[in-house]
């Protein structure tokens, strides 16, 4: 199964030649060429969600806006109509009150943060698995630590109940040697299959900004056969300011 995490970059027409309107054809070409089974997007604004649905007709899209009225950016999961069945989906907020839309931790930015969680079934084998797609806070280290702890605890609860292979992926806004990632690694049962990647955020090729902040984690019953970044750059236009990460996984 091919799965991708893709911070598509919020579109406010702010990036010059790398604004979303100029990246669209390259995003379209790459996804249609690679045909992932599942894509997990971050920073999807409502009009971008509509464009994704209108453009990639071979996929279903699920996601919820992060604000109290369910609009603004969302963590979106796309899955192939012909290969994957959706069994269950929910979005929970990274906060002390995860079922309250728009809720946040105290020590974070004004942006609510969410995790989109879904149970899927493969059409070919009938195998069930879980996917968790998140985008952690961009300002607060403490908020990221709390968010990761909340997601870890939720995954452990789900694993105790369901015992399914599980994948966590997204933009964590934290480098591997950060306190929050070190804390996460000490307690989690899942493995970073992207550990070989030196960086994922590049700010449209600005070397001084290179950071590894995007990840794909998998439970021990999943084998990662290959992981790579989508590093296309055509006429100085990138797919996004983050390199999407693509992993080929086997259960």
MOBELLIN-V870618 format. One record per backbone hydrogen bond with DSSP energy under -0.5 kcal/mol. NH is the residue of the N-H (numbers start at 1). CO is the residue of the C=O. If there is no record, write none. Layout:
((NH & CO) (NH & CO))
//
This chain:
((3 & 1) (3 & 247) (4 & 38) (5 & 245) (6 & 40) (8 & 6) (8 & 42) (12 & 10) (18 & 15) (19 & 16) (22 & 19) (23 & 19) (24 & 20) (26 & 23) (27 & 23) (28 & 24) (29 & 25) (30 & 26) (31 & 27) (32 & 28) (33 & 29) (34 & 30) (35 & 31) (37 & 2) (38 & 2) (39 & 78) (40 & 4) (41 & 39) (41 & 76) (42 & 6) (44 & 74) (45 & 43) (48 & 45) (49 & 45) (50 & 46) (51 & 47) (52 & 48) (53 & 49) (54 & 50) (55 & 51) (56 & 52) (57 & 55) (59 & 56) (60 & 79) (62 & 77) (65 & 70) (66 & 73) (67 & 71) (70 & 67) (74 & 44) (75 & 64) (76 & 41) (76 & 74) (77 & 62) (78 & 39) (79 & 60) (80 & 37) (81 & 58) (83 & 80) (84 & 80) (85 & 121) (87 & 85) (87 & 119) (88 & 119) (90 & 117) (92 & 115) (93 & 98) (94 & 113) (95 & 93) (100 & 97) (101 & 99) (102 & 66) (103 & 100) (108 & 106) (112 & 110) (115 & 92) (116 & 133) (117 & 90) (117 & 115) (118 & 131) (119 & 88) (120 & 118) (120 & 129) (121 & 85) (122 & 127) (123 & 83) (126 & 122) (129 & 120) (130 & 165) (131 & 118) (132 & 167) (133 & 116) (134 & 169) (135 & 114) (136 & 171) (141 & 139) (143 & 107) (144 & 140) (145 & 141) (146 & 142) (147 & 143) (148 & 144) (149 & 145) (150 & 146) (151 & 147) (152 & 148) (153 & 149) (154 & 150) (155 & 151) (156 & 152) (157 & 153) (158 & 154) (159 & 155) (160 & 156) (161 & 157) (162 & 158) (163 & 158) (163 & 159) (165 & 128) (167 & 130) (168 & 217) (169 & 132) (170 & 215) (171 & 134) (172 & 170) (172 & 213) (173 & 213) (178 & 175) (182 & 178) (183 & 179) (184 & 180) (185 & 181) (186 & 182) (187 & 183) (187 & 184) (188 & 184) (191 & 218) (193 & 191) (193 & 216) (194 & 216) (195 & 192) (197 & 194) (200 & 211) (201 & 211) (202 & 241) (203 & 241) (206 & 202) (207 & 205) (209 & 206) (210 & 207) (211 & 201) (213 & 211) (215 & 170) (217 & 168) (218 & 191) (219 & 166) (222 & 219) (223 & 250) (225 & 223) (225 & 248) (226 & 248) (228 & 246) (230 & 244) (231 & 229) (234 & 237) (235 & 233) (237 & 234) (238 & 236) (239 & 232) (242 & 7) (243 & 200) (244 & 230) (244 & 242) (245 & 5) (246 & 228) (247 & 3) (248 & 226) (249 & 1) (249 & 247) (250 & 223))
//
